[in-house]
Amino acid sequence: MKNIWVGKLFPLGLVLLLFGTSFWLDQVSTLDHSNSSLNPNKPEYIVDGVHAKRFDEQGLLKEDFIASRTWQFPKSDDMFAKNPKVDIFENGIKKYHLVGEVSKYNTQTKVIYFDRQVTMEKMADAEHPEAKIITSALTADTEAQTVQSKNKVDFSYGTSTGSAVGFDYNHKTGLLNLNSRVSAIYEIPPNK
């Protein structure tokens, strides 16, 4: 007799448990967080171990982003990253590599600020040798495809090396402008 009641009550108990769980999940997922006051000086989100990839219309890799940590403050368009590494591709071929200790990316302006021990490399191709810029900070406008810094930079282009204070680089034109105090050792590349 006892087993009959257990057999009849179990499905009813299971239905009530599922109903309660569904009700609770619905309440949690529809909470209005707009009235909650978050501390604007503490991150709203922190993510450890980030690896994000973006692909172009043909499905080829366009951007590869890795960071040990990212975070964002409440009501802010800026996302911060620790130890960011960004690889930029064209037609699936790696063109640029950027590394810094920290970065700040504005989701509205699409501008990324790299800070502390920043290295930007342009990969060698059939027509050009590898180029590298090392500086303490730089700004990259992902929409305009420009990079700039007002700080001291050390650079290399193939076997040529030098330094300057400040630079501007436009990817569309391929033009690098060294702003001031330029010192360079230019080595003529061998004939191919």
JOTAGI-V662510 format. One record per residue. D_LAST is the distance of its C-alpha to the last C-alpha in Angstrom with 1 decimal. Layout:
d_last
D_LAST
D_LAST
//
This chain:
d_last
95.3
92.9
89.9
90.8
90.5
87.2
85.9
86.9
85.9
82.4
81.0
82.6
81.2
77.8
78.0
79.2
76.4
73.7
75.4
75.4
71.7
70.7
72.8
71.3
67.6
68.4
69.9
66.9
64.3
66.1
66.8
66.2
63.9
63.8
67.0
65.9
65.0
61.9
61.2
58.4
57.3
56.7
54.0
55.3
52.6
50.8
48.4
47.0
43.9
42.2
39.4
38.9
36.4
36.1
34.8
33.8
35.7
33.8
34.7
31.3
31.1
30.8
32.0
32.9
35.4
36.9
39.5
42.1
44.7
45.2
48.3
49.9
52.9
55.7
55.4
51.8
48.7
46.6
45.3
44.4
42.2
41.9
38.6
36.8
33.4
31.8
28.8
27.9
26.3
25.2
25.8
26.4
23.1
23.4
22.1
24.3
26.4
29.4
31.9
34.9
38.4
40.2
39.6
41.9
41.2
43.4
44.2
45.3
42.5
39.7
38.5
37.7
38.1
36.5
38.2
38.0
34.8
32.5
28.8
26.6
23.2
20.7
18.7
14.9
13.7
10.8
10.2
11.8
12.4
16.0
18.6
22.1
25.3
28.4
31.8
35.5
35.8
34.1
35.2
33.4
34.8
34.0
35.4
33.6
30.4
30.4
30.4
31.9
33.5
35.8
35.4
33.3
29.8
27.2
23.6
20.1
16.8
14.2
15.3
17.1
20.8
24.0
27.4
29.5
32.8
32.4
29.6
29.4
26.7
26.9
25.1
25.9
24.2
21.6
23.1
23.8
26.6
27.6
31.3
32.5
32.3
28.5
27.1
23.4
21.1
17.7
14.7
11.9
8.7
6.3
3.8
0.0
//
